[in-house]
Amino acid sequence: MGGKTVTRADLANSVHQQVGLSRSESGDLVKLVLDELSDALVRGESVKLSSFGTFAVRHKKGRIGRNPKTGQEVPITPRRVLSFRPSHVLKDKINNSG
């Protein structure tokens, strides 16, 4: 592990180099795509990116947890969590890359 983290700026630079849009247009495009993706997730919709994977929001029920340090019981409130399931194409690409 310990590899490089891909940032929003890296994505915009890649769009700039491969598509030929200006740097500001590339940044705006990346922002627009990420905003649309996050807005759909906030609405409770799944987002499926073909050959990449599926993002989905799951609802977790409230429960009683335990503080591992003290052993004291603590209520955990109901919440929504984001999950990602990679596609088989992405899994194969990762497993066959080296």
Secondary structure, 3 states (H helix, E strand, C coil): CCCCCCCHHHHHHHHHHHHCCCHHHHHHHHHHHHHHHHHHHHCCCCEEECCCEEEEEEEECCEEEECCCCCCEEEECCEEEEEEEECHHHHHHHHCCC
